[in-house]
C-alpha cells in the first residue's frame, strides 16, 4: 500500500531503523523476554544512532525538528520484528516523556536531563497510575507537600513501564488535596532519592521483554527545581499530551496486526489439510479477506490521524477513536489468526501465540476502551 504520509527522508530513516532492529533487537529478544527487561545497553545503542529524542532540540542532544512520522517508523519497525514489547522502551521516551520535557521543562532542567536521555545513558518513565487510580487521573492520591525548597512526596504508583530501569520518573502528584483536578502537579523524581523505592517487577501475561513495576515514595524530598511547568496544572498537561500517547498505542496495534496477518497468510498458504492449502478453503479465504480489509481500514485511519498530529490538529476525540478501535480490532484479528494456525497457534514457539499475549494490553493502558468511548460519547453531546 502506497503511503503518502512519508517522504524520502522518512523512507531513508526507515532503512536505518530496520537495520538497527535487525542487528540490535531481534537477536536479543528471547533473552530479554526471559529476563523480563531489556538490557540497558539497548538505550545507549539507540541513542548513538539517533533513535532517542527525535524531536528534542539538537542543543540538548536530540534530533532537532523530527516530527511524529519518525516516531511512527520506529514503532512500525519494532513491531514488524515482533518486538512490540520494546516499543515502550524506545518510543516510551519519544512519545510519553519527551513531549513533557520539551514543552514544560526550563532551560536548566533541559540541560540537566535531556542530554543523558537522548544519549541513552539515562532511562525515563512516566508514573500516573496508582493502585486506586487508573484511568481516572483526578483520583491521584500520591501527595507532594511543599517544605522550604523541597516537596515531600508520599504515595505509590503501579503498572509503571520502565519502572525498574528508569533514572527519571515524571510523576503525577497531588499538591493541593482540596483542589480536585487543579490540585495535581508534575514532579520529576530521580534514582537515588532517599525513600524512592522500586517494588516488585510485575509478572504480565504478555510483553515479557518490557519491565513493569510498582514504585513507592516515603517522605521523598524532591527539590522544587524538579517541578515541571506550573503547580496545579498537571492534569491539564496530562490531558494535552495523552492524544500522542494514545496514537502511539494505536500505531503499535496496527503494525502488530499487519505482522500477524502476514505470518498467517504465509502459514495458511503452506499448511495443508485434506490435500489442500488451508488458505484454499472458501471459509478460510473469507476470513482472510475480512481481516485484510479491516487491517487496511485501520491503517488508513491511523495514517490520517498521524498526519493530523503532525499538522497540530489531532483532537483528543480522534485519538480516542483510533486507540479504542485499533486495539479492539487487534484482539479480533489475532484471535482469528491464531485459530487459522490450528494447534500450532497454541504453541509459544509460534509468533502468533506471542502476538496473542502481547496484544491484550492494548485495550488497557493509556486509557481503557471504556474511557475512550466515554471521551467520544461526551463529545457527541457538546
Secondary structure, DSSP 8 states (H G I E B T S, - for coil): ---TT--HHHHHHHHHHHHHHHHHTGGGHHHHHHHTS--THHHHHHHHTT-SSTTS-GGGTS-SS--HHHHHHHHHHHHHTT-GGGHHHHHIIIIIIHHHHHHH--HHHHHHHHHHHHHTSS-EEEE--BTTBSS-GGG---EEEEETTEEEEEEEEEEEETTTT-SEEEEEEES-TTSGGGGEEEEEEETT-TTEEEEEE---SS-TTS-EEEEEEEEEEEEGGGEESSTT-HHHHHHHHHHHHHHHHHHHHHHHHHHHHHHHHHHHHH-EETTEEGGGSHHHHHHHHHHHHHHHHHHHHHHHHHHHHHTT---HHHHHHHHHHHHHHHHHHHHHHHHHTGGGGGSTTSHHHHHHHHHGGGGTTTS-HHHHHHHHHHHTT-
